[in-house]
Amino acid sequence: MDLGLIGEWQDNELEGGKNFPQTAGGPFPGYPTDTVSNGPPADGVILSGGKVDDARKYVNYTDDEFKILKPGANATGWIRHSVAAGADFEVEWKYAAPHVTRGYLWFITKDGWDESTRITRAHLESEPFYTDLYTQVPFDQHKEELKAKTALTAKLPSGKQGHHVVVLLWIIADTGAAFYQTFDLDFVA
């Protein structure tokens, strides 16, 4: 959003099915009383939550595609946050609307991922590196407890070096959706 590619409302609607990294909708794993998931986003459009009908499609662009779209904006492509492996990574999430929250899942790219292609499931570790899920069930009897968190912190994996992408999902208990946010990281020694 800071780069002027998408508007605030579009940033707030990077929304897709919550069963990621699965490829089909259905019950959210471990929480059968939560609302069934919509279909998760397809490979290549994961970062936008599957949205491709407006400027949100740009969120999926590779560094090379970004440099063509915004020449001169940043020599490396997407802005990277310098981090250390094993360090805490803090995110402040600004919410446009309240939702009954199941929690958050944090995914990261594998070592040696192909940066020349748009993010796919094959680029990402198969399991989240950090999971923060509320355990209260059923959600409709715990709505006051299942609140979204404004400040999120996850410990980054150890052993990572160079450029990686983090995909953070805000999982909603009472809809079939999750909201997707992405961070380009540069792991430095």
C-alpha positions in Angstrom: 0.0 0.0 0.0 2.9 2.4 0.8 4.0 2.0 -2.9 0.6 3.3 -4.2 -0.2 0.0 -6.0 -3.4 -0.8 -4.1 -5.8 1.2 -2.0 -6.5 0.8 1.6 -9.8 -1.1 1.0 -7.9 -3.5 -1.3 -5.2 -4.0 1.3 -8.0 -4.9 3.8 -9.5 -7.4 1.3 -6.7 -9.8 0.5 -9.1 -12.5 1.5 -9.2 -16.1 0.5 -10.1 -19.5 1.8 -8.7 -20.3 5.3 -7.7 -24.0 4.6 -4.3 -22.9 3.1 -2.0 -24.7 2.1 -4.7 -27.2 1.2 -6.2 -26.6 -2.3 -9.9 -27.3 -1.5 -12.4 -25.8 0.9 -14.0 -27.8 3.7 -13.8 -28.1 7.5 -10.9 -26.1 9.0 -8.4 -28.7 10.4 -8.9 -29.3 14.1 -12.0 -27.1 14.3 -15.0 -28.9 12.8 -17.5 -26.5 14.4 -15.9 -23.4 12.7 -17.5 -22.2 9.4 -16.3 -24.4 6.5 -13.5 -22.9 4.5 -14.0 -21.4 1.0 -11.5 -22.6 -1.6 -8.0 -21.4 -0.8 -6.2 -19.3 -3.4 -4.5 -21.0 -6.3 -0.8 -21.2 -6.8 0.6 -17.9 -8.3 -2.1 -15.8 -6.6 -1.6 -16.9 -3.0 -0.4 -13.5 -1.8 -3.5 -11.7 -2.8 -5.8 -14.3 -1.3 -6.7 -15.3 -4.9 -7.9 -11.8 -5.8 -6.9 -11.0 -9.4 -9.7 -8.8 -10.7 -8.2 -5.4 -9.8 -4.9 -3.9 -8.5 -4.7 -6.6 -5.8 -3.2 -8.9 -8.5 0.1 -6.8 -8.2 0.7 -8.2 -4.7 1.6 -11.5 -6.4 4.2 -10.1 -8.7 7.8 -11.2 -8.6 10.6 -8.8 -8.0 11.2 -8.6 -11.8 7.5 -8.0 -12.5 7.5 -5.3 -9.8 10.5 -3.5 -11.3 8.7 -3.3 -14.6 5.5 -2.1 -13.0 7.3 0.5 -10.8 10.6 1.3 -12.5 13.0 3.0 -10.1 11.0 2.3 -7.0 13.4 -0.1 -5.4 16.5 -1.7 -6.9 15.8 -5.2 -5.5 12.0 -5.1 -6.3 9.8 -5.5 -3.3 11.0 -3.7 -0.1 12.7 -6.1 2.2 12.9 -6.1 6.0 16.3 -6.9 7.4 16.0 -9.6 10.1 18.1 -12.2 11.9 17.3 -15.9 11.8 15.7 -17.0 15.1 14.7 -13.4 16.0 11.3 -12.2 16.9 9.4 -10.6 14.0 6.7 -8.2 15.0 3.7 -7.2 13.0 1.0 -4.6 13.8 -2.2 -5.5 12.1 -4.8 -2.8 11.5 -8.3 -4.2 11.1 -11.0 -2.7 9.0 -13.8 -4.8 10.5 -14.0 -7.1 13.6 -14.3 -10.8 13.0 -14.5 -13.8 15.3 -10.8 -14.9 15.2 -9.5 -18.5 15.2 -5.9 -17.3 15.1 -2.9 -16.8 12.9 -0.7 -19.1 10.7 2.8 -18.0 9.6 4.4 -19.6 6.5 7.8 -19.0 5.0 9.6 -19.9 1.8 11.9 -22.9 1.6 15.6 -22.6 1.3 16.5 -22.3 -2.4 13.0 -21.2 -3.6 12.7 -19.9 -7.1 12.4 -16.1 -6.8 11.8 -15.8 -10.6 8.3 -17.2 -10.4 5.2 -16.2 -8.4 4.7 -17.8 -5.0 3.3 -21.3 -5.1 2.7 -24.0 -2.4 5.9 -25.6 -3.7 7.9 -22.5 -2.7 6.6 -22.6 0.9 7.5 -24.9 3.8 4.6 -27.4 4.1 3.8 -26.5 7.7 3.6 -23.0 9.3 6.8 -22.0 11.2 4.5 -20.4 13.8 1.0 -21.2 14.8 -1.2 -19.0 17.1 -4.7 -20.5 17.3 -7.3 -20.0 19.9 -8.5 -23.4 21.2 -12.0 -22.5 22.4 -14.9 -24.3 20.7 -17.5 -23.9 19.4 -16.7 -20.4 18.3 -20.3 -19.2 18.7 -20.1 -19.7 22.5 -16.7 -17.9 22.8 -17.1 -14.8 20.5 -15.9 -12.4 23.3 -12.7 -14.4 23.8 -11.9 -14.9 20.1 -10.6 -11.4 19.4 -8.2 -10.3 16.7 -4.7 -9.3 18.0 -3.3 -6.0 17.0 0.3 -6.8 17.9 1.6 -10.1 16.6 5.0 -11.6 17.2 6.5 -14.8 15.8 10.0 -16.3 16.2 11.6 -16.6 12.8 13.1 -19.9 11.9 16.8 -20.4 12.5 19.1 -21.3 9.7 17.5 -19.0 7.1 19.7 -16.8 4.9 19.0 -14.2 2.2 15.7 -13.3 0.7 12.6 -15.1 2.0 8.8 -14.4 1.9 6.5 -14.8 4.9 2.8 -15.3 4.3 0.7 -14.5 7.4 -2.9 -15.7 7.5 -5.5 -14.2 9.9 -8.0 -17.1 10.2 -11.7 -16.2 10.8 -13.8 -18.7 12.8 -17.3 -17.6 11.7 -16.6 -17.3 7.9 -14.9 -19.4 5.3 -12.1 -16.9 4.9 -8.6 -15.9 6.0 -6.9 -12.6 5.3 -3.5 -12.8 3.7 -0.5 -10.5 4.4 3.0 -10.8 2.9 6.4 -9.7 4.0 9.7 -9.9 2.1 12.5 -10.5 4.5 16.3 -10.3 4.1 18.0 -12.7 6.6 21.3 -11.2 7.5 24.1 -12.7 9.6 
